[in-house]
Amino acid sequence: MPDYGHELVLGTFITPDAGAAEDVVGLAELTEAVGLDMVTIQDHPYNAEFLDTYTLLTWIAARTSRLRVSANVTSLPLRPPAVLARTAASLDILSGGRFEMGLGAGVPTAASRMTGRQLSAGESVDALEEAIDILRGVWDVAADGPLRHHGQHYEIPQMRRGPRPAHDIAISLGAYKPRMLRLVGRKADGWLPTLDYIKDPDIATSSELIDAAATEAGRDPREIRRHLNLFDIGFTPVGRSFLHGPPEQWVDDLLSLVLEHGFSSFFIGRDDPAMIRTFGEEVAPALREEVARERRRLSPADGRA
């Protein structure tokens, strides 16, 4: 898949450890201070050792001035979509348009222990698709009448729409299997996987599934952003393997993901201040320069600019 020319977004993926709350916020502040764009937070409400993700995102937004914030990804089974829509819109308004929505079908077993509701994998995907419609319906204050939804998993007899977010909130899905990937293509604004978990199908096939579903739904596949979480990473003096090497090797490795597979957002998943600083101060500026240079070099005619 070619580079689709989306804005390059670089940031962090942080663990919301309740035992180190101020350190967690400090990592987010450092993310902004070193010039990165976005902080994303795990959302596992069933983990008693974690802070509530949306409370933490609000706190981080209040402690920063330009940093975008997102759950990576929101556990849908534990967050009713009608309420989640208002939470998201409120956070977007209060932050001046700095919130984006990462959304996932959740971990069925863990969620069922809190809700008593067990969904199959297929039912979870169906529920996620309904939730996307509900979120956008709540945010669409220009639509006539109240929001009504009569689905298999969610029932809304009627509710008043709003509030309207400060900007059009993008919805990106954590997806790995064909049915979820096709949902990304049909309805989502972005794909948000973790590199280590993309196995079967692989990256190229996953993108093909997304593109085919988008085309079938009458959408332009180029409008769907590709984000990527990076966990198996490390800075070393000498290159050892992919994303295990000096900053200049990281630039080359990430550039290949931009140009060959169309990824335009990268979030490093290590709660390490030194790594965040190196990523922000050494990798990010050089990667932005290389991406810009390649985009200038490639002509619009070949679909890569």
BAVEX-574319 format. One record per residue (C-alpha): residue number from 1; residue in three letters; x, y, z. Coordinates in pm, whole numbers, padded with zeros to 5 digits. Example, Ala and Ser with C-alpha at 12.3 -4.5 7.8 and 13.67 -1.06 7.14 Angstrom:
<bakes>
  pos  code      c1      c2      c3
    1   ALA   01230  -00450   00780
    2   SER   01367  -00106   00714
</bakes>
This chain:
<bakes>
  pos  code      c1      c2      c3
    1   MET   00000   00000   00000
    2   PRO   00142   00343  -00084
    3   ASP   00185   00643   00138
    4   TYR  -00149   00823   00137
    5   GLY  -00008   01157   00243
    6   HIS  -00176   01192   00580
    7   GLU  -00029   01417   00848
    8   LEU   00244   01237   01039
    9   VAL   00135   01193   01404
   10   LEU   00388   01069   01659
   11   GLY   00320   00995   02021
   12   THR   00318   00757   02315
   13   PHE   00115   00467   02449
   14   ILE   00113   00486   02830
   15   THR   00010   00245   03103
   16   PRO  -00233   00411   03352
   17   ASP  -00066   00272   03664
   18   ALA  -00261   00397   03966
   19   GLY   00042   00340   04189
   20   ALA   00243   00593   03991
   21   ALA  -00025   00842   03894
   22   GLU   00195   01151   03894
   23   ASP   00460   00967   03692
   24   VAL   00195   00874   03436
   25   VAL   00091   01237   03398
   26   GLY   00459   01334   03387
   27   LEU   00513   01100   03091
   28   ALA   00227   01271   02910
   29   GLU   00371   01614   02985
   30   LEU   00710   01493   02860
   31   THR   00543   01369   02542
   32   GLU   00433   01725   02472
   33   ALA   00759   01885   02588
   34   VAL   00976   01687   02343
   35   GLY   00759   01786   02047
   36   LEU   00542   01478   02003
   37   ASP   00179   01513   01902
   38   MET  -00035   01269   02096
   39   VAL  -00063   01059   02409
   40   THR  -00273   00745   02413
   41   ILE  -00374   00545   02721
   42   GLN  -00464   00179   02766
   43   ASP  -00829   00121   02861
   44   HIS  -00875  -00184   03082
   45   PRO  -01145  -00093   03337
   46   TYR  -01137  -00447   03478
   47   ASN  -00778  -00393   03600
   48   ALA  -00801  -00262   03958
   49   GLU  -00441  -00136   03944
   50   PHE  -00517   00105   03660
   51   LEU  -00656   00456   03672
   52   ASP  -00980   00514   03484
   53   THR  -00868   00603   03134
   54   TYR  -01117   00879   03057
   55   THR  -01064   01052   03390
   56   LEU  -00690   01038   03323
   57   LEU  -00728   01171   02968
   58   THR  -00923   01468   03103
   59   TRP  -00652   01535   03362
   60   ILE  -00378   01513   03100
   61   ALA  -00565   01744   02863
   62   ALA  -00592   01999   03144
   63   ARG  -00218   01974   03218
   64   THR  -00112   02019   02855
   65   SER  -00185   02278   02589
   66   ARG  -00156   02118   02244
   67   LEU  -00124   01742   02305
   68   ARG  -00396   01528   02148
   69   VAL  -00537   01252   02367
   70   SER  -00705   00917   02303
   71   ALA  -00782   00581   02460
   72   ASN  -00587   00304   02292
   73   VAL  -00840   00154   02262
   74   THR  -01169   00212   02446
   75   SER  -01321  -00107   02589
   76   LEU  -01668  -00088   02439
   77   PRO  -01839  -00357   02652
   78   LEU  -01769  -00152   02964
   79   ARG  -01863   00187   02821
   80   PRO  -02223   00222   02694
   81   PRO  -02198   00403   02359
   82   ALA  -02464   00668   02429
   83   VAL  -02281   00774   02746
   84   LEU  -01940   00733   02582
   85   ALA  -02048   00973   02306
   86   ARG  -02121   01246   02558
   87   THR  -01803   01176   02751
   88   ALA  -01600   01206   02430
   89   ALA  -01776   01522   02314
   90   SER  -01730   01683   02656
   91   LEU  -01359   01600   02661
   92   ASP  -01321   01733   02308
   93   ILE  -01494   02060   02399
   94   LEU  -01296   02108   02720
   95   SER  -00964   02034   02546
   96   GLY  -01031   02260   02249
   97   GLY  -01068   01979   01997
   98   ARG  -00780   01757   02109
   99   PHE  -00963   01426   02157
  100   GLU  -00977   01132   01913
  101   MET  -01165   00806   01958
  102   GLY  -00984   00473   01966
  103   LEU  -01243   00196   01995
  104   GLY  -01232  -00180   02031
  105   ALA  -01465  -00474   02075
  106   GLY  -01308  -00545   02415
  107   VAL  -01187  -00860   02589
  108   PRO  -01505  -01068   02619
  109   THR  -01410  -01278   02922
  110   ALA  -01277  -00988   03127
  111   ALA  -01575  -00769   03042
  112   SER  -01828  -01041   03122
  113   ARG  -01694  -01070   03476
  114   MET  -01801  -00710   03537
  115   THR  -02120  -00701   03333
  116   GLY  -02247  -01057   03345
  117   ARG  -02293  -01033   02969
  118   GLN  -02098  -01269   02747
  119   LEU  -02077  -01199   02374
  120   SER  -01926  -01420   02108
  121   ALA  -01654  -01278   01883
  122   GLY  -01909  -01221   01607
  123   GLU  -02157  -01056   01842
  124   SER  -01883  -00826   01969
  125   VAL  -01815  -00704   01616
  126   ASP  -02188  -00647   01558
  127   ALA  -02209  -00449   01882
  128   LEU  -01909  -00241   01778
  129   GLU  -02072  -00155   01447
  130   GLU  -02389  -00045   01625
  131   ALA  -02181   00165   01866
  132   ILE  -02017   00356   01579
  133   ASP  -02361   00455   01451
  134   ILE  -02470   00562   01799
  135   LEU  -02160   00771   01861
  136   ARG  -02197   00958   01536
  137   GLY  -02570   00992   01590
  138   VAL  -02521   01159   01927
  139   TRP  -02263   01398   01781
  140   ASP  -02483   01487   01481
  141   VAL  -02677   01773   01638
  142   ALA  -02790   01894   01293
  143   ALA  -02998   01581   01234
  144   ASP  -03374   01609   01268
  145   GLY  -03535   01484   01586
  146   PRO  -03396   01276   01871
  147   LEU  -03162   00984   01821
  148   ARG  -03335   00648   01805
  149   HIS  -03157   00317   01770
  150   HIS  -03316  -00025   01767
  151   GLY  -03041  -00281   01734
  152   GLN  -02956  -00630   01842
  153   HIS  -02724  -00512   02118
  154   TYR  -02828  -00154   02196
  155   GLU  -03172  -00003   02233
  156   ILE  -03227   00373   02246
  157   PRO  -03600   00461   02236
  158   GLN  -03507   00827   02204
  159   MET  -03243   01062   02335
  160   ARG  -03150   01422   02272
  161   ARG  -02844   01458   02057
  162   GLY  -02534   01643   02170
  163   PRO  -02326   01806   02280
  164   ARG  -02152   01872   01952
  165   PRO  -01776   01806   01974
  166   ALA  -01534   02089   01909
  167   HIS  -01419   01911   01592
  168   ASP  -01513   01602   01392
  169   ILE  -01389   01323   01617
  170   ALA  -01220   01045   01421
  171   ILE  -01305   00687   01518
  172   SER  -01022   00438   01479
  173   LEU  -01063   00067   01549
  174   GLY  -00824  -00182   01699
  175   ALA  -00866  -00466   01449
  176   TYR  -00679  -00782   01349
  177   LYS  -00921  -01037   01205
  178   PRO  -01096  -01016   00865
  179   ARG  -01442  -00927   00994
  180   MET  -01309  -00640   01205
  181   LEU  -01083  -00523   00925
  182   ARG  -01379  -00508   00690
  183   LEU  -01565  -00301   00949
  184   VAL  -01274  -00056   00947
  185   GLY  -01312  -00022   00573
  186   ARG  -01689   00021   00583
  187   LYS  -01730   00263   00871
  188   ALA  -01417   00373   01057
  189   ASP  -01186   00669   01008
  190   GLY  -00874   00476   01101
  191   TRP  -00708   00144   01176
  192   LEU  -00520   00122   01509
  193   PRO  -00338  -00211   01557
  194   THR  -00024  -00307   01748
  195   LEU   00258  -00422   01520
  196   ASP   00342  -00730   01730
  197   TYR  -00017  -00857   01708
  198   ILE  -00054  -00835   01329
  199   LYS   00001  -01200   01239
  200   ASP  -00271  -01363   01031
  201   PRO  -00360  -01181   00813
  202   ASP  -00036  -00990   00773
  203   ILE  -00005  -00614   00722
  204   ALA  -00043  -00620   00344
  205   THR  -00343  -00853   00348
  206   SER  -00505  -00658   00631
  207   SER  -00476  -00338   00433
  208   GLU  -00619  -00507   00126
  209   LEU  -00922  -00621   00326
  210   ILE  -00975  -00267   00457
  211   ASP  -00942  -00115   00111
  212   ALA  -01175  -00366  -00052
  213   ALA  -01443  -00311   00211
  214   ALA  -01407   00066   00177
  215   THR  -01442   00052  -00199
  216   GLU  -01744  -00174  -00177
  217   ALA  -01904   00072   00065
  218   GLY  -01842   00360  -00177
  219   ARG  -01559   00510   00026
  220   ASP  -01212   00620  -00080
  221   PRO  -00962   00386   00094
  222   ARG  -00708   00668   00103
  223   GLU  -00923   00850   00357
  224   ILE  -00872   00576   00618
  225   ARG  -00571   00652   00835
  226   ARG  -00331   00379   00945
  227   HIS  -00201   00414   01302
  228   LEU   00045   00174   01467
  229   ASN   00142   00089   01825
  230   LEU   00506  -00015   01871
  231   PHE   00603  -00229   02172
  232   ASP   00902  -00440   02069
  233   ILE   01144  -00149   02039
  234   GLY   01474  -00026   02179
  235   PHE   01751   00226   02121
  236   THR   02093   00063   02091
  237   PRO   02428   00197   01967
  238   VAL   02442  -00060   01688
  239   GLY   02150  -00190   01485
  240   ARG   02029  -00534   01590
  241   SER   01684  -00576   01433
  242   PHE   01377  -00380   01327
  243   LEU   01337  -00079   01563
  244   HIS   01627  -00204   01773
  245   GLY   01910   00029   01687
  246   PRO   02022   00394   01684
  247   PRO   01779   00678   01607
  248   GLU   01887   00695   01243
  249   GLN   01790   00330   01195
  250   TRP   01451   00400   01354
  251   VAL   01396   00672   01095
  252   ASP   01463   00428   00812
  253   ASP   01246   00156   00968
  254   LEU   00950   00386   01029
  255   LEU   00987   00547   00687
  256   SER   00941   00206   00528
  257   LEU   00612   00163   00714
  258   VAL   00495   00501   00585
  259   LEU   00593   00448   00223
  260   GLU   00518   00078   00181
  261   HIS   00211   00033   00402
  262   GLY   00060   00378   00442
  263   PHE   00099   00415   00819
  264   SER   00106   00777   00929
  265   SER   00082   00755   01309
  266   PHE   00322   00580   01547
  267   PHE   00282   00538   01923
  268   ILE   00568   00394   02128
  269   GLY   00452   00170   02410
  270   ARG   00729   00202   02665
  271   ASP   00688   00402   02986
  272   ASP   01050   00514   02966
  273   PRO   01130   00888   02986
  274   ALA   01467   00844   02812
  275   MET   01308   00657   02523
  276   ILE   01031   00915   02489
  277   ARG   01287   01195   02486
  278   THR   01501   01027   02220
  279   PHE   01196   00950   02008
  280   GLY   01073   01309   02031
  281   GLU   01400   01494   01999
  282   GLU   01599   01274   01759
  283   VAL   01369   01040   01567
  284   ALA   01062   01260   01515
  285   PRO   01229   01562   01345
  286   ALA   01437   01342   01117
  287   LEU   01141   01120   01027
  288   ARG   00923   01421   00947
  289   GLU   01197   01556   00721
  290   GLU   01241   01224   00539
  291   VAL   00866   01177   00489
  292   ALA   00836   01531   00353
  293   ARG   01132   01474   00120
  294   GLU   00986   01149  -00015
  295   ARG   00647   01310  -00068
  296   ARG   00806   01590  -00265
  297   ARG   01000   01340  -00473
  298   LEU   00710   01114  -00559
  299   SER   00471   01244  -00816
  300   PRO   00093   01255  -00759
  301   ALA   00055   01042  -01070
  302   ASP   00188   00729  -00899
  303   GLY  -00058   00760  -00609
  304   ARG   00208   00799  -00344
  305   ALA   00191   01171  -00272
</bakes>
